[in-house]
Amino acid sequence: MSVPYKIEASEELLLGGTQGEQQPRASERIPIIARPFVSDRAKKTLDIVEKFVEEECIPADSIYAQQVGEGVVNRFSAHPPILEDLKKRAQELGLWNMFLPKNHFKEGAGFSNLEYGLMAEHLGKSHIASEATNCAAPDTGNMEVFAKYGTQEQKDKWLKPLLAGKIRSAFLMTEPDVASSDATNIELSIKKEGNEYVLNGSKWWSSGAGDPRCKIYIVMGKSDPNNSSPYKQQSVIFVPAETPGITIKRMLSVYGFDDAPHGHGHLVFDNVRVPTSSICLGEGRGFEVIQGRLGPGRIHHAMRSIGAAEKALEYFLARMNDPRKKPFGKQLHEHGVMLERAARSRVEIDASRLQVLNAAIMIDSKDAKFALKEIAEAKVLVPDMALKVIDRAIQAYGGAGVCQDTPLANMWAHGRTMRIVDGPDEVHLIQLGRNENKKGKFMHQKIEWQKKKSEEMARSYGIEKRDVLQLDRQHSKAKL
Ligand SMILES: Cc1cc2nc3c(=O)[nH]c(=O)nc-3n(C[C@H](O)[C@H](O)[C@H](O)COP(=O)(O)OP(=O)(O)OC[C@H]3O[C@@H](n4cnc5c(N)ncnc54)[C@H](O)[C@@H]3O)c2cc1C
């Protein structure tokens, strides 16, 4: 055993217990409609993931937070030892790189999007479980970019150490001076000079850039501002984090949380030079790269958010049954409104899970493009659901819910960003609404046709078509 903490033989402690009050293990809780798509190997791994998260990662979360230390400079150069221990442990257990789907990449652990989605739900219950298993964003999406679009040289240099969990990466698209949810606005300049590209501009919300282990940036910028197609003006380029001319000006907080050491950076690029071989896929193909990057990643975020919602509900149930807490003489579970909130949370989590798993099955059956609608639905539905569930738990804890005594406040802050990250709700809703509205003309015609048909049917039965509540009552003038 390579970790310094004690691993107990706690088979029955948390999972699959015998007391009737504990829940069956993860593989037995897979929704019935998804079960035929899950291999026995994935079921076994899912149970190991659940046990690893519940018994090792969640207890380690607060240790990790403490080991990150204090002060901006220290926090953003911290390398908590517990994380490296958990990484070793995860590798021993065979829990490594489960996110790379088997039908598209040979480099991963050989699971489908659905199978990994089920695992990601459990990873989402701990702050550090995703990184411990090398399944953390933004590395997951970035590794997909290297695996999908990288040259052999780029793969050897960046994908290999990323897959080994030796380095981390950041994806730099968003800029402080433009509305970045519309990627055509991105304006960091990429100019070719001889056998180099020269980059000038600034980026912010560069997640992961705070960590000194973050060695590679995937940067989107404008390489051809005069191209007649706004979708061909952008390129994506690989930039080593230590290239001269890059300054990490400051880190950004999320509702006061600094997310150190990973963090979210505000960076300036001042005449940053990289060789032309650093381009991803080719000049002007930036949109292709960012679109290819996001599909499965949104499913991962959604499934982790479902895990967060499950954890919030666990906290809610724990508080409802805390014998020390009896407002107005009764424990919270004796107040009907709380039972209703528990029930609503259960209904909403279960419905959202089915939606996301359906999207994952659709990606597996073809590709992310085939599941665009379902992915967008998950992107909008799940954060909204998770925020409601977490908020109910916060409310049940009163003052304790908004402070550092439970993970709920941090989970809410993180969950809230999910309505903005990877494109705000509105962008996905407008797309979904437009697509939905494409059926509008047909629906109008269909309903008019049905009305006419109904009139014809009435005539064939010799019935005069009347309103169901037709009254035709008349008051005689004489009586008035
Ligand atoms: C915690 C966190 C981590 C992030 N990590 C990264 C990262 O690693 N890399 C990266 O590049 N970016 C990252 N981002 C940035 C994120 O992707 C952007 O903030 C997001 O795309 C929105 O862009 P913007 O902030 O420029 O807002 P804008 O594009 O200015 O949009 C502002 C608001 O305008 C409204 N709006 C936008 N479009 C429409 C529309 N079509 N119809 C109606 N209303 C609309 C929405 O309410 C939207 O929230 C992160 C953000 C956060 C909060």
The ligand as an ORCA input file, in Angstrom:
! r2SCAN-3c Opt
* xyz 0 1
  C     -15.715     29.472    -13.172
  C     -15.515     29.757    -14.624
  C     -14.577     29.025    -15.336
  C     -14.343     29.318    -16.678
  N     -13.364     28.636    -17.353
  C     -13.043     29.004    -18.607
  C     -11.913     28.419    -19.284
  O     -11.245     27.546    -18.749
  N     -11.587     28.895    -20.509
  C     -12.300     29.868    -21.129
  O     -11.955     30.243    -22.245
  N     -13.379     30.431    -20.526
  C     -13.756     30.032    -19.290
  N     -14.817     30.621    -18.651
  C     -15.524     31.683    -19.312
  C     -16.914     31.345    -19.792
  O     -16.891     30.341    -20.771
  C     -17.524     32.662    -20.294
  O     -17.678     33.500    -19.161
  C     -18.848     32.461    -21.005
  O     -18.662     31.851    -22.257
  C     -19.553     33.809    -21.219
  O     -18.726     34.732    -21.883
  P     -18.526     36.184    -21.265
  O     -18.134     36.075    -19.853
  O     -17.608     36.942    -22.182
  O     -19.951     36.850    -21.252
  P     -20.756     37.494    -22.476
  O     -20.495     36.747    -23.745
  O     -20.529     38.944    -22.466
  O     -22.239     37.200    -22.011
  C     -22.790     37.847    -20.847
  C     -24.241     37.496    -20.716
  O     -24.953     37.935    -21.856
  C     -26.077     37.111    -22.044
  N     -26.085     36.546    -23.393
  C     -25.047     36.068    -24.082
  N     -25.449     35.601    -25.282
  C     -26.776     35.786    -25.333
  C     -27.781     35.511    -26.295
  N     -27.465     34.923    -27.469
  N     -29.076     35.854    -25.991
  C     -29.389     36.446    -24.823
  N     -28.477     36.712    -23.876
  C     -27.190     36.390    -24.125
  C     -26.003     35.983    -21.020
  O     -26.820     36.291    -19.913
  C     -24.534     36.008    -20.643
  O     -24.282     35.453    -19.359
  C     -15.095     30.328    -17.316
  C     -16.060     31.047    -16.600
  C     -16.262     30.784    -15.266
  C     -17.273     31.590    -14.538
*
